[in-house]
């Protein structure tokens, strides 16, 4: 481990945070009556957990030793997928970070799409990708819907969303407080949902917004003013659960109780160190295995690792720790995979078994 962030870089990121808050005409947010997880102004998790401030984050990065990641890793994108699948077929292609192409029958869905070079409000500063996306943007099939877990820069990438709005005009589903904000920034057809609310994408494709243990903000004044969450996608008796960004919490058991064991769970395994700062927002690999077991998932695919350096751990450490936790839990390798960039998991229409097909067309 070594300290890889210079004082100048930290100052730049502090200025980014300041300007991001200052430039906003007003904080994005939801207006409505108080409820179980909304106090009339800000949202809350099912279990209260403190999250450090921007200044705490910058202080942590200035005083914590970070592993040095490779500057660039050459990755060959997967071949273009089929434009549409038949009813009953489900495929999940890992593109990068939390971006997955879900093809559920004839409907194509993107989770947290990020094709930008940086997960940052600026093009010249902030976490920079270390590999190409696993699927070229130009090779995307027609995108019918986008599901957003929350508004952090590594999950809500405005340049990508604007590009999708022009090229595909998808429905964009997000948590409460984001519809108007997205529309003002050129992302039309946006809809916002509360936890446990659902939307029908097609006659046999439904998505439901679910609780996670996380938080939201894009500047200094909008902390927890928009809702974060995961998504359950149902099609032809199959269920895919996208956890988005989350720490451990009671939401996994609640998702399993409402929807049954998912056929495929997309669970984050990266950006977990140091635990005293990241533990209230991100799963460790061992906690991801515990979530897989709590969900009763038939298979899980790891996400949220290896693209942007957001925390202390080495780039390949999440995969190594997941393998150790999987072995300790008595799971087979195929029950919880760490996908290669561009790898596809297929839920065959004739069987609930999951087949792994790298770069499948």
N, C-alpha and C positions, 0 to 999 in steps of 0.2 A: 504494500500500500504506500502511496505517497500523496502529498498535497498537490493537486494539479490545478487548482483554481487560483489565479493571481488576484491581488488586491484590485487591480484595474478591472478585471472581469466582474468581480463581486460588486464594485461600484457601478459598473454598467448595468448589472441586473437590478440593483437597487433603484437606479434611475428608471429602468424599464417599468418596474412596479409602480413607481411614483407617477410616471407619465400615463401609464395605462389607467390609473384611477383618476388622474386629473383631467384627461381628455374626454372621459365619459360625461355626456351631458347630464345624466342621472344614472344612478345604479340600476342595473337590470334587476327586476324582482317581481314577485307575485303579490297581488293585492286580493285579499279575501278574508273571511272570518277565521279566527283561530280554530285549530283542530288538534288531532292527536299528535302530529309532528310539525305543526306550524303555530307560532305564537302571535300571528298577526303581522309580523315583519320578517322573521327568519325561520328557516326550517331546522329540524332537529333529527338526530338519529334515533333509532329504537332504544339504544343504550347511549347515554351521554358519555362522551369521550373528548378530552381537550385536544385541540390541534394548535400547533405553534403558529405564531404570527409570521408575517413576511420577514420582519426583523429577526425573529427566532430562526427562521430558515436560513437567512443569510449568515447569521452568526454560526449556525451549525456547519454550513459549508466552509466557512473560513477556518474553523477549528478542528475539522474532522479529516482524517486521512482517507483519501479516495483511491481506489484501484485505477490504474491507467488502462483505458480501453484502446483498442486499435483505432487508428484514424479512419480506416476504410477497409471493408471486407467485401470482396467481389462475390456477388450472388447472381446467378442466372435466373431471371424471372420464369415462372411457370408458363406453359403454353396457354393460349386463350381457352377459357372454359366454354362449354356448350352454352348457347344463348338461353335456352329454356330446358327445364327438366320435365319429365312426365309426372303426373299426379302420384304421390306416394314416395317419390325420390327426394332425398335430402343430402346436400353436400355442404361442407364447410371448408373454405380455403383460407389458410393463414397468410395474410398479406404483410403485415408488420404491426408491432406493438399491440394495440387492441383492435386493429382493423381486420375484420374477417368478412369474406364474401359468403353469405348464407344463401344457398339456392334451395328453396323449399317448394317442391313441385314447380309450377310455372311462375313463381314469384321470386325475384332476386332482391336481396336485402344486404345492405352494408352496415356493419357496426363501427361506430366511431371512426369514420374514414379520414386517414391522414396520408396524403401524398407529398406534403411540403417537405422541404429540406430541414427545417427546424421546427421544434415544438416550442414556439415563442411568439410574442407579439411583434418582434422585429425580425427582418430577414438577415440581419448581420450579427446577431447575438442570441445566445440561448442554446439549449441542447440541440445538437446537430446529429442527424441520422448517420449511422456508420455503414449502412448498406442500402441498396435500392429496395423499393417495395417488391414483394414476391410476385406481384402481377402488375404489368404495365397498365397505366390508366387507360390507354388506348385499347387495351384488350378486354376491358370490362364488358360483360353482357349488358343489356338494357337494365338499368337499376330502377326498381319500382319504389323502394322505400329505403330510408336511412333511419337507424335508431341510434340516439345519442345517450350516453350514460350520464354525462354532466359536462360542465363548461370549462374545465381545465384545458390548457392549450395543447396538451398531448392527446386530447380526446375530441375536442371541438376545434377543428381546423378550418377557419373561415375561407381561406383560399380554395381548399378542396371542395367545401360545401358550395361555394359560389360557382365553381366550375361544374359540379354535378347539376346544379340548378339550371344552368344554361344547356348542358349537353343531354341531360336525362329527365329533368323536371320531376324528381322523385318526391313522394310524400316524406316529410322529415318529422319524426316523432321524438319528442324530448320531454323533460320534466317541466313542472309548473314554473312559470316565470320566463320562459325562453322564446315563446312564439313571437311576441312583438319585437323582441330584441333581434331575433334572426331575420324577421321580415324587414326591419329597418336597415339591415346590412346585406340585402340582396338575396336572401335565402327564402324563397316563397314556399307555399304549400306546407308551412310548418304547423304542427299541432302539438299541444302540450297536455300531459296527463299527470294525474296524481298516482301515488302508489296503489296498486291493485286495479287501476283502470286499464281497459283494453281497447283495441281498435282492430277492425276487420280489414285486412289487406286484400283478401279475396274470399270467395265463398268458403274455402277450406283452409285459409291461412289467417291466424289470429296472433296478435302480439299483445303482451300485457307488461306494464311497467311495475317493477317490484322493488322493495326496499333493499338498500345496501348500507354498509357502515362506512361513510365517507364524508365529503363536504364539497362546497363549490365556491368559486370566486374567479374573477378575471382581472380585478384591480384591487384597490385598497378599501373600497367602500361597499362592495357587493357580497361580502362573505356570507354564505349560507342563505342568500336571498333567492336563489333558484334551486330547484329540487334535483337531486342526484338519484341514481337507481340503476338496476339491471333490467333485463328483458327476458321474457319467456316467449318463445315462438312455437306455435302449435300448428301441425299440419298432418292430416291423414293418420291420426293416432300416434304421431311421433312428436317429441318435445325437445327443443334445444334451449338451453339456459345460458345466457350471456351475462356474466356477473359484472362486467364493466370494470370498475375500480373499487376495491372494497377491502376493509379489514375483516377480521372474524366477528361474528355476532349471531344473534338469533334468527336472522333473516333466512339463512340456508334451510333451517328446519321448517320455517313457515312456507317457503317456496315448495319444498317437498310435500308438505301437508296439503297444499292447495292443488298442486299439479301432478303429484306423484313423482317417482324417480325419473329424472331427465334421461333421454336416450344419449344425449351429448351435452356436457357442461363445458363452457369456455371460462376457465378460471385463471386469474392473474397470479403470477409467481415472482415478479420482479419489483424493484424499487422498494425494498424492505429494510435496508440498513442505513443508518443505525436504528435499532429497534426502539430505543427510547424516544425517537422523534417520529419514525415511520410506522410504528406498530399500531397506532390508532387509525391509520388510513389505508394500509396495504397489508395483504397477506404475505407471510413468509412461505417458502415452498412446503414446509411441514404443515403449516396451517391450511394451505391449499389442499393437501392430501386429506386432512381432517374434514375440510368442507366437502370434498368429493364423497367421503364416506357418509357424512351427515345428509347430504342430498340423496344418497343412494344411487348416484349416477352410474349408468351402465358403462359409459366411457367419459373421459375428460380430456380436453386439449388445453395445454398451457398457452396463455397469452401474456402480454404486458411484460416483455423481457427482450433484451438484446438489440434494441433499435436505437433508443435514446438513453444516454447516461443521465439518470435522474437521481441516483443515490450512490451509496458507498461501495456496494459489492462489485466484484469483477464481472465481466460480461457473461462468462460461461458458468458462474457460480450457481445461479438459480437452477439450471438444469442438473448440475451435479447434486445439489442438495435435494432436489425433487426425487432423483433416482434413489438416494439414500432413504428418504422418507417413505417412498413407495415400497422399497424392499422391507423396511421395518414394519410396514402395515400389511405385508403379505400380498401386495398387489402385483399382478403381472405387468410387464412393460407396456403392453397394449391397452391396459385399463386407464392409464393416465400418461399420455404422450407429451413430449416436448417436440413440437413439429419443426421440421425444416422450413425455411422461408419459402413460401409458395406451395407447401404441402396441403393435400386435400384429404379430408375424412369423408367417407361416403356411408350413409345409412341406406343400405340396399332396400328396395321396395318390397322384396319378398321375405326379408328376414330382419329382425331387430339387431342382428350382429353388425358390428362396425368393421369396415374394411379400410385399410390405409392405402392410399394411392398417391404417391408423390407426383406433384405436377400433372395430375390427370386432366385431360382435355374435357 
